[in-house]
Amino acid sequence: MLKELTLGVIVGNRGFFPDHLCEEGRKTILKVLAEESIRAVALDPADTKSGSVETLADAHKCAELFKQHREEVDGVLITLPNFGDERAVANTLRWAELNVPVLVHAFPDEAGKMKMGDRRDAFCGKMSACNNLVQYGIPFSLTALHTVDPGSASFREDLHRFASICRVVRGLRRARIGAIGARPAAFNTVRFSEKLLEQSGISVETLDLSEVLGRAARLKPDEPIVRSKLEEIGAYVPTQGIPSESLVRMAKLGAVVEAWMKENELQASALQCWTAMEEFYGVVPCTVMSMMSNDLMPSACETDIAGVVGMLALTLASGKPSAIVDWNNNYQEDPDKGVIFHCSNLPRDMFVEGGTSQEDQAAMDYQAIIAGTVGKNQTYGTIAGRVRAAPFTYCRVSTDDLRGKIRAYLGEGELTNDSLKTFGGYGVVHIPALQILLRHICENGFEHHVAINLARTASAVEEALGKYLGWDVYYHGR
């Protein structure tokens, strides 16, 4: 579950504009935030005139209030019921030192209320406020419309988008990710820099695969933690035809990994999924990983730490499970369509439900690719099925060690119902100008893995990664 969002609220004011606009505007904004289940930290009318920020003293009071709630505030909403004092707004943010996303909002004027008793001029005041924020070096976000009624659908969409930005920024700046095992020797493509991630607040905790397998081997099949995990697996996905011994191994593996993640306060993980796991333990970890991703704790295969950062960003933005897939195949002759695929560990909530084709339904299976090397009985535990048709966002994060920076690309597309018969977890995607995207991936040395999420959040994620985290971001299709 994603935590409740908390916004610090700055109500701007300017002395020679009507105070009643601030009084009414503050009440309106707080009402809308409450209706959207967003907690507000704001000055009270007992603290300053109309609970607004206008003077130097007001700015100090508001900054101190925000500091008191530093651990709770995810972002700041600046709202201008009238022109507002741009210096007070900027000083509040500077002195509060929150380093969180900022949304600037201005109330609209009404054509019949343009005399001094009701005139806002927030249209103009917003420009002055933004000018000062730029001077102060404070990054900020804007509403879709320059001025907008807080009760409108447009402003509520602005809030939802800003909430996604805040969750991504706060979540990644404090993220702790588990790296379980070494990357597969054949996968230079998933190399990454722990130090570059650490500079953005993302810590990586490592665990040797031998420790995982050793701890799992010590567990008895009748231990409560194993029986509980076995029941979870049975309730999670159809397991017909899967040997009971394999299911018990998966349950032990899941119990060990989840206990380690809880102990180390980890939000995501990436695992060495082949071939040591299959050769020396006798299952693939895909089911365990799928279950974690479905519970909004993203898990990537092939120890792709940078890849799981993309998964986590999309999950934080949408509140929905993310998966990591391969850009895997062309689809017939359509240059804007392609096939995404993995073996797979895709979360259950992404798959087709109902319908007439049993082949498309999610079910446990064996890993057909690795089975040719280690044997079918050593590779049970994949989650096979088709990803359902839906809009989706894709994102790839990569550490550019040679240039000392983090890069990403992202965009949106559609998962289609186009016919496809294959194995593993798969889907057909339609992305406008896909060939340009593929060229960008190849020319810039991005990995073949990409994170996907069945929601439209590219705009919010781009702003979070680029504007607030300072990464180099390419937004395809903008």
C-alpha positions as CSV (number, residue, x, y, z in Angstrom):
1,M,0.0,0.0,0.0
2,L,1.2,3.5,-0.9
3,K,1.3,5.9,2.1
4,E,-1.1,8.8,2.4
5,L,0.3,11.9,0.6
6,T,1.0,15.0,2.7
7,L,1.5,18.5,1.1
8,G,2.7,21.6,2.7
9,V,0.4,24.5,1.5
10,I,1.5,28.1,1.0
11,V,-1.4,30.5,0.4
12,G,0.1,33.6,-1.2
13,N,-1.2,37.1,-0.5
14,R,-0.5,40.7,-1.4
15,G,-1.6,43.5,0.8
16,F,-3.4,45.8,-1.7
17,F,-5.5,42.9,-3.0
18,P,-8.7,41.8,-1.2
19,D,-7.9,39.6,1.9
20,H,-11.3,37.8,1.5
21,L,-9.9,36.1,-1.6
22,C,-7.2,34.4,0.5
23,E,-9.6,33.4,3.2
24,E,-12.0,31.8,0.7
25,G,-9.2,30.4,-1.4
26,R,-7.5,28.7,1.6
27,K,-10.8,27.1,2.5
28,T,-11.4,25.9,-1.0
29,I,-8.0,24.4,-1.5
30,L,-8.0,22.6,1.8
31,K,-11.5,21.2,1.0
32,V,-10.3,19.9,-2.4
33,L,-7.2,18.3,-0.8
34,A,-9.3,16.6,1.8
35,E,-11.7,15.3,-0.9
36,E,-8.7,13.8,-2.7
37,S,-7.4,12.2,0.5
38,I,-4.4,14.4,0.6
39,R,-3.3,15.6,4.1
40,A,-2.4,19.3,4.3
41,V,0.1,21.1,6.5
42,A,-0.8,24.8,6.4
43,L,-0.8,28.0,8.5
44,D,-4.0,28.8,10.4
45,P,-5.7,32.2,10.3
46,A,-4.7,32.4,13.9
47,D,-1.0,32.3,12.8
48,T,-1.1,34.9,10.0
49,K,-3.6,37.1,8.3
50,S,-6.0,34.7,6.5
51,G,-3.5,31.8,7.1
52,S,-1.5,33.3,4.2
53,V,2.1,34.1,3.6
54,E,2.8,37.7,2.7
55,T,5.5,39.3,5.0
56,L,9.0,38.3,6.1
57,A,7.5,37.2,9.4
58,D,4.9,35.0,7.7
59,A,7.6,33.3,5.7
60,H,9.5,32.4,8.8
61,K,6.4,31.1,10.5
62,C,5.4,28.9,7.5
63,A,9.0,27.6,7.1
64,E,9.1,26.7,10.8
65,L,5.8,24.8,10.4
66,F,7.1,22.9,7.4
67,K,10.3,22.0,9.3
68,Q,8.3,20.6,12.1
69,H,6.7,18.2,9.6
70,R,9.8,17.6,7.5
71,E,9.5,13.8,7.7
72,E,5.8,13.9,6.6
73,V,5.8,16.5,3.8
74,D,6.0,14.9,0.4
75,G,5.6,18.1,-1.6
76,V,4.5,21.7,-1.4
77,L,1.5,23.3,-3.1
78,I,1.8,27.1,-3.7
79,T,-1.7,28.5,-4.3
80,L,-2.3,32.1,-5.3
81,P,-5.9,33.3,-4.6
82,N,-4.6,36.8,-5.6
83,F,-1.4,38.2,-7.0
84,G,0.6,36.9,-4.0
85,D,4.0,38.1,-2.7
86,E,6.6,36.3,-4.7
87,R,9.4,37.0,-2.2
88,A,7.5,35.5,0.7
89,V,6.7,32.4,-1.2
90,A,10.3,31.9,-2.3
91,N,11.7,32.7,1.1
92,T,9.4,30.1,2.8
93,L,10.7,27.4,0.5
94,R,14.4,28.4,1.0
95,W,14.1,28.6,4.7
96,A,12.1,25.4,5.1
97,E,14.9,23.4,3.2
98,L,12.5,20.6,2.4
99,N,14.0,19.7,-1.0
100,V,10.6,18.3,-2.2
101,P,8.6,18.8,-5.4
102,V,6.6,22.1,-5.6
103,L,3.4,22.8,-7.5
104,V,2.4,26.4,-8.4
105,H,-1.3,27.1,-8.7
106,A,-3.2,30.3,-9.5
107,F,-6.9,31.0,-9.1
108,P,-8.7,32.2,-12.3
109,D,-10.4,35.6,-12.4
110,E,-14.1,36.0,-13.4
111,A,-15.0,38.5,-16.2
112,G,-17.7,40.0,-14.0
113,K,-15.5,40.4,-11.0
114,M,-12.6,42.5,-12.2
115,K,-12.9,45.6,-10.0
116,M,-10.7,46.1,-6.9
117,G,-13.1,44.4,-4.5
118,D,-12.8,41.0,-6.2
119,R,-9.9,41.2,-8.7
120,R,-7.3,38.5,-8.3
121,D,-4.5,39.1,-10.8
122,A,-3.1,35.7,-9.9
123,F,-2.6,35.2,-13.7
124,C,0.2,37.8,-13.5
125,G,1.3,36.9,-9.9
126,K,2.0,33.3,-10.9
127,M,4.7,34.6,-13.4
128,S,6.3,36.7,-10.7
129,A,6.3,33.8,-8.2
130,C,7.9,31.4,-10.8
131,N,10.4,34.1,-11.7
132,N,11.6,34.2,-8.1
133,L,11.7,30.4,-7.7
134,V,14.0,30.3,-10.8
135,Q,16.2,33.0,-9.2
136,Y,16.3,31.0,-6.0
137,G,17.2,27.8,-7.8
138,I,14.1,26.0,-6.6
139,P,12.6,23.6,-9.2
140,F,8.8,23.5,-9.5
141,S,5.9,22.0,-11.4
142,L,3.0,23.7,-13.1
143,T,-0.7,23.0,-13.5
144,A,-1.9,22.1,-17.0
145,L,-3.7,25.5,-17.3
146,H,-2.1,28.7,-16.2
147,T,-5.0,29.5,-14.0
148,V,-7.5,26.9,-12.9
149,D,-10.5,26.5,-10.6
150,P,-9.4,24.2,-7.7
151,G,-12.8,22.4,-7.9
152,S,-12.4,21.5,-11.5
153,A,-11.5,18.2,-13.0
154,S,-8.4,19.7,-14.6
155,F,-7.0,20.8,-11.2
156,R,-7.8,17.4,-9.7
157,E,-5.8,15.8,-12.5
158,D,-3.0,18.2,-11.7
159,L,-3.1,17.0,-8.1
160,H,-3.0,13.3,-9.1
161,R,-0.1,13.9,-11.4
162,F,1.8,15.9,-8.8
163,A,1.1,13.2,-6.2
164,S,2.8,10.7,-8.6
165,I,5.8,13.0,-8.9
166,C,6.0,13.4,-5.1
167,R,5.8,9.6,-4.5
168,V,8.5,8.9,-7.1
169,V,10.9,11.5,-5.8
170,R,10.4,10.6,-2.1
171,G,10.4,6.9,-2.8
172,L,13.6,6.8,-4.9
173,R,15.5,9.3,-2.7
174,R,15.1,6.8,0.2
175,A,15.0,3.5,-1.7
176,R,16.8,0.4,-0.5
177,I,17.1,-2.3,-3.0
178,G,18.3,-5.9,-2.6
179,A,20.8,-7.5,-5.0
180,I,20.5,-11.3,-4.5
181,G,23.4,-13.1,-6.2
182,A,25.8,-12.0,-8.9
183,R,24.7,-11.0,-12.3
184,P,24.7,-13.9,-14.8
185,A,28.1,-14.1,-16.4
186,A,26.7,-13.7,-19.9
187,F,24.8,-10.5,-19.1
188,N,27.3,-7.6,-19.2
189,T,24.3,-5.5,-20.2
190,V,23.0,-5.4,-16.6
191,R,26.2,-3.8,-15.1
192,F,25.5,-0.8,-13.0
193,S,27.1,1.7,-10.6
194,E,26.1,1.5,-7.0
195,K,27.9,4.8,-6.3
196,L,25.9,6.7,-8.9
197,L,22.6,5.3,-7.4
198,E,23.8,6.2,-3.9
199,Q,24.3,9.8,-5.0
200,S,20.5,9.9,-5.8
201,G,19.7,8.3,-2.4
202,I,19.2,4.7,-3.7
203,S,21.1,2.2,-1.6
204,V,21.9,-1.4,-2.6
205,E,22.1,-4.2,-0.1
206,T,23.8,-7.4,-1.3
207,L,23.2,-11.1,-0.4
208,D,25.2,-14.0,-1.8
209,L,23.1,-16.6,-3.5
210,S,24.7,-19.3,-1.5
211,E,23.4,-17.8,1.7
212,V,19.8,-17.8,0.3
213,L,20.0,-21.4,-0.8
214,G,21.7,-22.4,2.5
215,R,19.0,-20.7,4.6
216,A,16.3,-22.3,2.5
217,A,17.8,-25.8,2.9
218,R,17.7,-25.5,6.6
219,L,13.9,-24.9,6.6
220,K,11.7,-28.0,7.2
221,P,8.7,-28.5,5.0
222,D,6.3,-28.5,8.0
223,E,7.5,-25.2,9.5
224,P,4.8,-22.6,9.8
225,I,6.6,-20.1,7.7
226,V,6.9,-22.6,4.8
227,R,3.4,-23.9,5.1
228,S,2.1,-20.3,5.1
229,K,4.1,-19.4,2.0
230,L,3.0,-22.6,0.3
231,E,-0.7,-21.7,0.9
232,E,0.0,-18.2,-0.6
233,I,1.5,-19.7,-3.7
234,G,-1.5,-22.0,-4.2
235,A,-3.9,-19.1,-3.8
236,Y,-1.8,-16.9,-6.1
237,V,-1.7,-18.9,-9.3
238,P,-2.9,-22.3,-10.7
239,T,-0.2,-25.0,-10.0
240,Q,-1.7,-28.0,-11.8
241,G,1.0,-30.5,-12.9
242,I,3.7,-28.9,-10.8
243,P,5.6,-31.4,-8.5
244,S,4.9,-30.9,-4.8
245,E,8.7,-31.0,-4.1
246,S,9.1,-28.0,-6.4
247,L,6.4,-26.0,-4.7
248,V,7.9,-26.6,-1.3
249,R,11.3,-25.4,-2.6
250,M,9.6,-22.2,-3.9
251,A,7.9,-21.7,-0.5
252,K,11.2,-22.0,1.3
253,L,12.9,-19.6,-1.1
254,G,10.1,-17.1,-0.8
255,A,10.2,-17.2,3.0
256,V,13.9,-16.6,3.1
257,V,13.9,-13.8,0.6
258,E,11.0,-11.9,2.1
259,A,12.4,-12.3,5.6
260,W,15.7,-10.8,4.5
261,M,14.0,-8.0,2.7
262,K,11.9,-7.2,5.8
263,E,14.9,-7.3,8.1
264,N,16.9,-4.9,5.8
265,E,13.9,-2.6,5.1
266,L,14.1,-3.2,1.3
267,Q,11.5,-1.9,-1.1
268,A,12.6,-3.9,-4.2
269,S,15.0,-6.6,-5.3
270,A,16.8,-8.2,-8.2
271,L,17.8,-11.8,-8.3
272,Q,20.4,-14.0,-10.0
273,C,17.7,-16.2,-11.6
274,W,19.9,-18.5,-13.7
275,T,21.5,-21.0,-13.9
276,A,22.9,-21.6,-10.4
277,M,19.5,-21.5,-8.9
278,E,18.2,-24.3,-11.2
279,E,21.3,-26.4,-11.0
280,F,21.8,-26.4,-7.3
281,Y,18.4,-25.7,-5.9
282,G,16.0,-27.1,-8.5
283,V,13.5,-24.4,-9.2
284,V,13.3,-21.0,-10.9
285,P,12.5,-18.0,-8.6
286,C,9.9,-16.5,-10.9
287,T,6.9,-17.2,-8.8
288,V,8.4,-15.7,-5.7
289,M,9.5,-12.6,-7.7
290,S,6.0,-12.3,-9.3
291,M,4.3,-12.4,-6.0
292,M,6.6,-9.6,-4.6
293,S,6.0,-7.4,-7.6
294,N,2.3,-8.0,-7.4
295,D,2.5,-6.7,-3.8
296,L,4.2,-3.5,-5.0
297,M,7.7,-4.7,-4.0
298,P,9.2,-4.9,-7.5
299,S,11.6,-7.7,-8.3
300,A,13.7,-7.9,-11.4
301,C,15.5,-10.9,-12.9
302,E,19.1,-11.3,-13.9
303,T,20.2,-9.1,-11.0
304,D,19.2,-6.0,-13.0
305,I,19.4,-3.4,-10.3
306,A,19.0,-0.4,-12.6
307,G,16.1,-2.2,-14.2
308,V,14.3,-2.6,-10.9
309,V,14.8,1.1,-10.2
310,G,12.6,1.8,-13.3
311,M,10.1,-0.7,-12.0
312,L,10.0,1.0,-8.6
313,A,9.5,4.4,-10.2
314,L,6.5,3.3,-12.2
315,T,5.0,1.5,-9.2
316,L,5.4,4.6,-7.0
317,A,3.8,6.7,-9.7
318,S,0.8,4.5,-10.3
319,G,0.3,2.4,-7.2
320,K,0.1,-0.6,-9.5
321,P,2.5,-3.6,-10.1
322,S,5.4,-3.2,-12.5
323,A,7.2,-5.9,-14.5
324,I,10.5,-6.1,-16.3
325,V,10.4,-7.5,-19.9
326,D,12.6,-7.8,-22.9
327,W,12.1,-5.8,-26.0
328,N,12.1,-9.1,-27.8
329,N,10.7,-9.4,-31.3
330,N,9.2,-7.5,-34.2
331,Y,5.5,-8.1,-34.9
332,Q,4.8,-9.0,-38.5
333,E,5.5,-6.1,-40.8
334,D,4.1,-3.3,-38.6
335,P,7.1,-0.9,-37.7
336,D,5.2,0.5,-34.7
337,K,4.4,-2.9,-33.1
338,G,6.7,-5.3,-31.3
339,V,6.6,-8.2,-28.9
340,I,7.6,-7.9,-25.2
341,F,8.5,-11.2,-23.4
342,H,10.0,-12.8,-20.3
343,C,10.3,-16.3,-19.1
344,S,8.5,-15.1,-16.8
345,N,8.1,-13.4,-13.4
346,L,5.4,-11.0,-14.4
347,P,3.0,-10.0,-11.7
348,R,-0.4,-11.8,-11.8
349,D,-2.4,-8.6,-12.0
350,M,-1.0,-7.8,-15.4
351,F,-2.3,-11.0,-17.1
352,V,-5.4,-11.7,-19.1
353,E,-8.4,-12.7,-16.9
354,G,-11.4,-14.7,-18.2
355,G,-11.9,-15.0,-21.9
356,T,-11.9,-18.1,-24.0
357,S,-8.2,-18.9,-24.6
358,Q,-6.8,-21.0,-21.8
359,E,-3.3,-20.4,-23.3
360,D,-3.5,-16.7,-22.4
361,Q,-4.4,-17.4,-18.7
362,A,-1.7,-17.0,-16.1
363,A,-0.5,-20.3,-14.7
364,M,2.7,-21.8,-13.3
365,D,4.9,-23.7,-15.7
366,Y,8.5,-24.7,-16.3
367,Q,11.2,-22.5,-17.8
368,A,11.4,-23.8,-21.4
369,I,14.7,-22.1,-22.3
370,I,16.8,-23.2,-19.4
371,A,15.2,-26.6,-19.3
372,G,17.2,-27.6,-22.4
373,T,20.4,-27.2,-20.3
374,V,19.5,-28.3,-16.8
375,G,16.4,-30.4,-17.3
376,K,12.7,-29.7,-17.0
377,N,12.3,-30.9,-13.5
378,Q,14.8,-28.3,-12.3
379,T,13.0,-25.3,-13.8
380,Y,9.4,-25.3,-12.4
381,G,8.1,-21.9,-11.2
382,T,7.6,-19.6,-14.1
383,I,4.4,-17.6,-14.4
384,A,3.2,-17.9,-18.0
385,G,0.4,-16.1,-19.8
386,R,-0.5,-13.1,-21.9
387,V,-0.4,-9.5,-20.6
388,R,-3.8,-8.0,-21.0
389,A,-4.6,-5.3,-23.5
390,A,-4.3,-1.8,-21.9
391,P,-2.5,1.5,-22.0
392,F,1.0,1.2,-20.5
393,T,4.1,3.2,-19.5
394,Y,7.6,1.9,-20.1
395,C,10.8,3.1,-18.4
396,R,14.4,2.2,-18.5
397,V,16.9,3.5,-16.0
398,S,20.7,3.1,-16.7
399,T,23.8,4.2,-14.9
400,D,26.3,5.8,-17.3
401,D,29.5,5.1,-15.5
402,L,31.7,6.7,-18.2
403,R,30.0,10.0,-17.9
404,G,29.1,9.8,-14.2
405,K,25.4,10.2,-14.5
406,I,22.1,8.3,-14.5
407,R,20.1,8.2,-17.7
408,A,16.6,7.1,-18.5
409,Y,14.1,6.9,-21.3
410,L,10.3,6.5,-21.0
411,G,7.1,6.8,-22.9
412,E,3.6,5.4,-23.3
413,G,1.9,2.9,-25.7
414,E,-0.8,0.3,-25.9
415,L,-0.8,-3.4,-25.3
416,T,-2.9,-4.9,-28.0
417,N,-5.1,-8.0,-28.6
418,D,-3.1,-8.9,-31.8
419,S,-2.8,-12.7,-32.2
420,L,0.3,-14.3,-30.8
421,K,1.1,-17.9,-29.8
422,T,4.3,-18.3,-27.8
423,F,5.4,-19.3,-24.2
424,G,6.4,-17.4,-21.1
425,G,4.9,-14.0,-20.3
426,Y,4.2,-12.0,-23.4
427,G,2.3,-9.3,-25.2
428,V,2.1,-7.2,-28.4
429,V,2.8,-3.5,-28.0
430,H,1.9,-0.6,-30.2
431,I,4.2,2.5,-29.7
432,P,4.1,5.4,-32.2
433,A,7.4,5.9,-33.9
434,L,8.7,2.7,-32.4
435,Q,11.6,2.6,-34.8
436,I,12.9,5.9,-33.6
437,L,12.7,4.7,-30.0
438,L,14.6,1.5,-30.9
439,R,17.3,3.6,-32.6
440,H,17.6,5.7,-29.5
441,I,18.0,2.6,-27.4
442,C,20.7,1.1,-29.6
443,E,22.7,4.3,-30.3
444,N,22.8,5.2,-26.6
445,G,23.7,1.8,-25.3
446,F,20.6,1.1,-23.3
447,E,19.8,-2.4,-22.0
448,H,17.3,-4.8,-23.7
449,H,15.3,-4.9,-20.5
450,V,12.5,-2.4,-19.9
451,A,10.1,-1.8,-17.0
452,I,6.4,-1.6,-17.8
453,N,3.3,-0.6,-15.9
454,L,-0.4,-0.7,-16.9
455,A,-1.0,3.0,-16.3
456,R,-0.3,6.3,-18.0
457,T,2.3,8.0,-15.8
458,A,5.1,8.9,-18.2
459,S,4.7,12.7,-17.8
460,A,4.9,12.5,-14.0
461,V,7.8,10.1,-14.0
462,E,9.8,12.2,-16.5
463,E,9.4,15.2,-14.3
464,A,10.3,13.4,-11.1
465,L,13.4,11.8,-12.6
466,G,14.6,14.8,-14.7
467,K,13.5,17.9,-12.8
468,Y,13.8,16.8,-9.2
469,L,16.4,14.0,-9.3
470,G,18.5,15.6,-12.0
471,W,18.8,12.5,-14.3
472,D,19.1,12.8,-18.1
473,V,15.7,11.7,-19.4
474,Y,14.4,11.1,-22.9
475,Y,10.6,11.2,-23.2
476,H,9.8,9.3,-26.4
477,G,6.8,10.8,-28.4
478,R,6.7,14.2,-26.7
